[in-house]
Amino acid sequence: MLIISNLHASVGDKPILKGIDLTIRAGEVHAIMGPNGSGKSTLSYILAGREGYQVTEGSVTYHGRDLLAMPAEERAASGVFLAFQYPVEIPGVSNSTFLKTALNAVRRQRGEPELDAMQFLKLVRAKCRELGMTDEMLKRSVNVGFSGGEKKRNDILQMAVLDPKLAILDETDSGLDIDALRIVADGVNSLRGADRSMLVITHYQRLLSYIVPNHVHVLASGRIQRSGGKELALELEQRGYAEFDVNEAA
Amino acid sequence: MQALIDSHAPFRQFQPGTALPWLEARRAVGLARAERLGWPTTRLEPWKFTNLAKLSRMQFEPATPASANNFIDVLPTVVAQGNPASHRLVFVNGFWRSDLSSPGRLPGGVTLTGLAATLAGDPILAEAYLGQVALPDDHALAALNTAFLTDGPLLVIGEKVEVKNPIELIMISAGSADQPLIAHPRLIITAGPYSQATVIEHHISLGDHVMLSNAVTELSVGIGAELRHYKVQREHDNAFHLATTVGRLERAAVYEGFLLTLGARLSRNEVRLVLDGVDARARLSGAYLVENGRHADTTTLIEHAKPRGTSRQVFKGVIGGKSRGVFQGKIIVRPDAQKTEGYQLHRALLLTDDARIDAKPELEIYADDVKCSHGATAGDLDDDALFYLRARGIDRDGARALLIGAYVNEVLAEISDSTVQAYFENLAATRLGTDKE
């Protein structure tokens, strides 16, 4: 469903990604691990359609379409979902307004009828229940005054509501204590399925004890340096990233 | 200015109370002062960022009662027309239209009427309230308003009277097809001791004739009184709106003001409040939305004259293509005004590279035991927030509209009356929706 081929990208004049090749099939969970500055977040932003990155070479094909030619909102509508490392606070926009606007925008683009207020409320309450969340946070402004854990859970709720085919989790574990991490991971695991692929980006192995991947890749200096099964994560946890050419990326 | 001064003599036939010496004396002083001062220029500090040069070269004729006979059926109101709870006065080109007004069933001790009618029928009442809040001496526009003083709403709320439903003052600029008109409405709002009331000013246009509204509002909030005073100005793109408000708060008086500016080619809201009794509290906030080369000026002066007063000001602007916002906010704390707390915030959202904001916050503090702070920011929409919304499927225009709406709603939350807050939110959203850039 996702084929990244020889992807090169820069920010300004600075090359960040230097030839990424990665294929993700339906239902697979891939983890990308790597040290700081390896290009992990750049990769997730490029896949989600953030502006400010120049793709200088290579391609990304998603369900047979040129992903890089699509604006961010179209990617979201076609099933790409980025769970943010730092979910953004939006004062003055309630969570329910945000979710309803997003869901209906996505449904419109998918050619599905929009939901009215009652239908939406029913759906979002059901999703909250599935994720073991209260619907109290729906009335609050998006992420304003949320703890780190609440922000991540809010992103997972958005994912459950928008029902993506490819979920990219960018350092979902950052800033979470072990209890919050477990709750978020449970939420993610409940959304795993044969039709949904995931790309889990992380610095640390510990997240991968909860969200167990099918494949693990090591990203360093803008390239995938090694790929393997879930045991590769444990190996990295013990040996660190020292053997990879980390300095080059700096 | 000379043409305007010259138009005064022929206009006198339309002025009520020309036999009242006190009134004639004030008009004469106003006329002489306006003539001496001339139009304000950008050389004057308070007018540094708002240039009236073009305006001053236009040939404005004073609006006459004959210009105010337009057929009008639908009025903008918070309380629906025909609702028995409605208290409404309507003015066209500054003249009272009693046929469109419905003061309704007001509690005893409340006067809600037209100033011209009062000057003619009950000049003692008019004299008691007109000019009870002093206008600044060096102010050409206020002086001009006094010289041409004719009509406007007169609202007096008696001691300990609580008016439950909002009192709505609807000021309509209709202009004239023949030539640009200038009107000088005088609004008088007096809240007696321990009274409570909510006043809503609607300033709208009829048609699209060039019109200058040079309004002066006198506010008096008595001991322990509570006055909520909300103004929305949504005149058309050929309208000029210059409004000067002077207010005085007595001991433990509470004033809550909000200025929503959605219209006019050029507008200025100049508000001067004096906290002239201990424990007085003033909240003055506002939002202005400008695009298409429009200009909106908000100039405030909060003077703390007595101890333990508090003031809070929150203003936000949304400035689109080639438009300009001006915010000048000044807090003065007099030597007597110990334990004053003053807060002021201005934020501007610049939607285009051509949009411009001039913000000048000022604190002038002569007492030593005070807490005063101010802040000003200007910037574009937050890129992170925009991307967050787009990454959830909302397109760029939708994401921008959502963020701008939220930005404005945040300051509308300063309005404590939830009905008015919702009404203003709706007006702002309509404006933003129809003017997507």
HADDOCK unambig.tbl for C-alpha pairs under 7 A between the chains (distance, minus, plus):
assign (segid A and resid 48 and name CA) (segid B and resid 391 and name CA) 6.55 0.50 0.50
assign (segid A and resid 50 and name CA) (segid B and resid 387 and name CA) 6.55 0.50 0.50
assign (segid A and resid 72 and name CA) (segid B and resid 390 and name CA) 5.67 0.50 0.50
assign (segid A and resid 72 and name CA) (segid B and resid 391 and name CA) 5.40 0.50 0.50
assign (segid A and resid 73 and name CA) (segid B and resid 390 and name CA) 4.76 0.50 0.50
assign (segid A and resid 73 and name CA) (segid B and resid 391 and name CA) 5.56 0.50 0.50
assign (segid A and resid 73 and name CA) (segid B and resid 392 and name CA) 6.48 0.50 0.50
assign (segid A and resid 73 and name CA) (segid B and resid 393 and name CA) 3.95 0.50 0.50
assign (segid A and resid 73 and name CA) (segid B and resid 394 and name CA) 5.61 0.50 0.50
assign (segid A and resid 73 and name CA) (segid B and resid 395 and name CA) 5.49 0.50 0.50
assign (segid A and resid 74 and name CA) (segid B and resid 393 and name CA) 6.44 0.50 0.50
assign (segid A and resid 76 and name CA) (segid B and resid 391 and name CA) 5.72 0.50 0.50
assign (segid A and resid 76 and name CA) (segid B and resid 392 and name CA) 5.67 0.50 0.50
assign (segid A and resid 76 and name CA) (segid B and resid 393 and name CA) 4.83 0.50 0.50
assign (segid A and resid 77 and name CA) (segid B and resid 393 and name CA) 5.52 0.50 0.50
assign (segid A and resid 82 and name CA) (segid B and resid 391 and name CA) 7.00 0.50 0.50
assign (segid A and resid 88 and name CA) (segid B and resid 384 and name CA) 6.69 0.50 0.50
assign (segid A and resid 88 and name CA) (segid B and resid 385 and name CA) 5.95 0.50 0.50
assign (segid A and resid 88 and name CA) (segid B and resid 388 and name CA) 6.70 0.50 0.50
assign (segid A and resid 90 and name CA) (segid B and resid 385 and name CA) 6.61 0.50 0.50
assign (segid A and resid 91 and name CA) (segid B and resid 406 and name CA) 6.89 0.50 0.50
assign (segid A and resid 92 and name CA) (segid B and resid 406 and name CA) 4.44 0.50 0.50
assign (segid A and resid 92 and name CA) (segid B and resid 407 and name CA) 6.50 0.50 0.50
assign (segid A and resid 92 and name CA) (segid B and resid 409 and name CA) 6.54 0.50 0.50
assign (segid A and resid 92 and name CA) (segid B and resid 410 and name CA) 5.71 0.50 0.50
assign (segid A and resid 93 and name CA) (segid B and resid 406 and name CA) 5.57 0.50 0.50
assign (segid A and resid 102 and name CA) (segid B and resid 392 and name CA) 5.61 0.50 0.50
assign (segid A and resid 102 and name CA) (segid B and resid 393 and name CA) 5.49 0.50 0.50
assign (segid A and resid 102 and name CA) (segid B and resid 394 and name CA) 5.50 0.50 0.50
assign (segid A and resid 105 and name CA) (segid B and resid 393 and name CA) 5.86 0.50 0.50
assign (segid A and resid 105 and name CA) (segid B and resid 394 and name CA) 5.62 0.50 0.50
assign (segid A and resid 106 and name CA) (segid B and resid 393 and name CA) 5.33 0.50 0.50
